[in-house]
């Protein structure tokens, strides 16, 4: 059966998904399910980034792990809002850098 069987199975799966998602209610349900999955993944990544910063990992290390630039990682995760609306800064300093106060 080999490749020919797998091509048939793949086409059958694609056709069944297309048929399933041709109904408006089915489409809306699928969209809601995917949105929830994405939100859960985003929350997990934010928690891992917070833990990584608390473990003194650098933004370049975090950016590489996420497949983004250092700047993109800092911009996306450097400031977060708590449940109470207060801004939380995920320390953008590198480990060992002194605290500085802007004058």
C-alpha positions as CSV (number, residue, x, y, z in Angstrom):
1,X,0.0,0.0,0.0
2,X,2.8,2.4,0.9
3,X,2.7,6.0,-0.5
4,X,-0.4,5.5,-2.5
5,X,-2.4,4.4,0.5
6,X,-1.2,7.3,2.6
7,X,-2.1,9.8,-0.2
8,X,-5.7,8.4,-0.3
9,X,-5.9,8.6,3.5
10,X,-4.7,12.2,3.4
11,X,-7.2,13.2,0.8
12,X,-10.0,11.5,2.7
13,X,-9.0,13.4,5.9
14,X,-8.9,16.7,4.0
15,X,-12.2,16.0,2.4
16,X,-13.8,15.1,5.7
17,X,-12.4,18.3,7.3
18,X,-13.7,20.4,4.4
19,X,-17.2,18.9,4.8
20,X,-17.2,19.3,8.5
21,X,-16.2,22.9,8.3
22,X,-18.7,23.8,5.5
23,X,-21.5,24.4,8.1
24,X,-21.5,27.9,9.7
25,X,-22.0,26.6,13.2
26,X,-19.2,24.1,12.8
27,X,-16.9,26.8,11.6
28,X,-17.7,29.1,14.5
29,X,-17.2,26.2,16.9
30,X,-13.8,25.4,15.3
31,X,-12.7,29.0,15.5
32,X,-13.7,29.2,19.2
33,X,-11.8,26.0,19.9
34,X,-8.7,27.2,18.1
35,X,-8.8,30.6,19.8
36,X,-8.9,29.0,23.3
37,X,-6.0,26.7,22.4
38,X,-4.0,29.8,21.3
39,X,-4.8,31.7,24.4
40,X,-3.7,28.7,26.5
41,X,-0.5,28.5,24.6
42,X,0.2,32.2,25.0
43,X,-0.4,32.1,28.7
44,X,2.0,29.1,29.0
45,X,4.7,30.9,27.0
46,X,4.3,34.1,29.1
47,X,4.7,32.0,32.3
48,X,7.8,30.3,30.9
49,X,9.4,33.7,29.9
50,X,8.7,35.0,33.4
51,X,10.3,31.9,34.9
52,X,13.3,32.2,32.5
53,X,13.9,35.8,33.5
54,X,13.6,34.9,37.2
55,X,16.3,32.2,36.4
56,X,18.5,35.0,35.0
57,X,18.3,33.9,31.4
58,X,19.0,36.7,29.0
59,X,16.7,38.2,26.4
60,X,18.9,37.0,23.6
61,X,18.6,33.4,25.0
62,X,14.8,33.7,25.3
63,X,14.5,35.2,21.9
64,X,16.5,32.4,20.3
65,X,14.3,29.8,22.1
66,X,11.2,31.5,20.7
67,X,12.6,32.0,17.3
68,X,12.5,35.8,17.4
69,X,15.0,38.6,17.9
70,X,16.1,39.9,21.3
71,X,14.2,43.1,20.6
72,X,11.0,41.2,19.7
73,X,11.1,39.1,22.8
74,X,11.7,42.2,25.0
75,X,8.9,44.1,23.3
76,X,6.4,41.3,23.6
77,X,7.2,40.1,27.1
78,X,9.2,42.9,28.8
79,X,6.1,44.6,30.2
80,X,3.0,42.7,31.2
81,X,-0.1,43.8,33.0
82,X,-1.2,42.1,36.2
83,X,-4.7,41.0,36.9
84,X,-5.2,44.2,38.8
85,X,-4.1,46.4,35.9
86,X,-0.7,47.4,37.4
87,X,2.2,47.2,35.0
88,X,4.8,44.6,35.7
89,X,8.3,45.0,34.4
90,X,10.1,41.8,33.6
91,X,13.6,43.2,34.3
92,X,15.2,44.1,31.0
93,X,18.7,44.3,32.6
94,X,21.2,41.5,31.9
95,X,22.3,39.5,35.0
96,X,24.9,41.4,36.9
97,X,24.0,44.8,35.6
98,X,23.5,47.5,38.3
99,X,20.2,49.1,38.9
100,X,20.0,52.6,37.4
101,X,17.7,55.4,38.2
102,X,16.8,57.8,35.4
103,X,17.3,61.5,36.4
